[in-house]
């Protein structure tokens, strides 16, 4: 994978921390080119270093670096499918059940990415398996296949597109993960997703694993987004409730009585919402222990009823549109949410954030990981956290 077309997936400065940590000096000069699209010097430097017996950079260093990039960090666009079965079972899979298959040469188990020569006829670059132990047995946690998809013309010139196929047996999902910077340059790119899924379930290489996956229908996807939206927003409501005057309910009732309007529960809720909106303007992000919603798109029938997003991933709870539609959004269970943006804390005590947009797209559930530094740190753990959130949010 040490070719100009592959390395164009990265920016040159992404190599800086790795090389500096190994003791290289003047790293920017070592990797420089005539322009930001010129990667010839970068690739030449890496290849030359790996050819030396005493170089600071080794194939192991570079494989660790490239694996994290191409299996996780570069892939900010995920298409998520239900894993119905692997080897014709929905139960936990012991590694011994797939050992003879996955360790065959065709699957290139743990093949060092510096040794991969990209080939469209043999697109599987490497396979990685992570296991866990319980009661003296070894079970499969997840399987990852890195596939070469195609050459794509981008702003950097011809660039190789790869996809990481992540089979997560804890949350029972298959995620088709891609680098949107490359993927979105392809016309009719959604067909690629269908092709990859078909490859997993029908290609001769994968047939012995007996993988069965299916998408999510529109209603299930939207109900899932709504569940996540409501669940996370309840925390904000509780904070607001505690901050408001304890007599707000009675005050609202008295107000309606004074202007001769019948005591109606919906009217009372609307008055309380105005008070909550006013209080929320003084909110700080530190008040939220689990996270918050920072965007949503809500539909009624075929028409977009409202959409809202905030700058720099701030909570939406001080937005008027949120409170205007809050009762409607919470009441109608099912078909109105087409997307929402969530910032969760994977570790509430240390405030380790992950920010994603989850969207219903055709019969897929699509996750977009925002290109923020906080999403890069601990990405492997954060992806599993988000998948488990989605699994818990899918209607039973």
Buried (B, 14 or more C-beta within 10 A) or exposed (E): BBBBBBBBBBEBEBBBEBBEEBEBEEBEEBBBBEEEEBBEBBBBBBEEBBEEEEBEBBBEBBBBBBBBBBBBBBBBBBBBBBBBBBBEEEEBBEBEBBBEBBEEEBBBBEBBBBEBEBEEEEBBBBBBBEBBEEEEEEBBBBBBBBBBBBBBEBEBEEBBBBBBBBBBBBBBBBBBBBBBBBBEBBEEBEEBBBEBBEBBBEEEBBEBBBBBBEBBEBEBBBBBBBBBBBBBBEBBBEBBEEBBEEEBBEBBBEEBEEEEEEEEEEBBBBBBBEBBBEBBEEBEBEBBEBBBBBBBBBBBEEEEBBEBBBEEBBBBBBBEBBBBBBBEBBEEEEBBBBBBBBBBBBEEEEBBBBBBBBBBBBEBBBBBBBEBEBBBEBBBEBBBBBBBBBBEBBEE
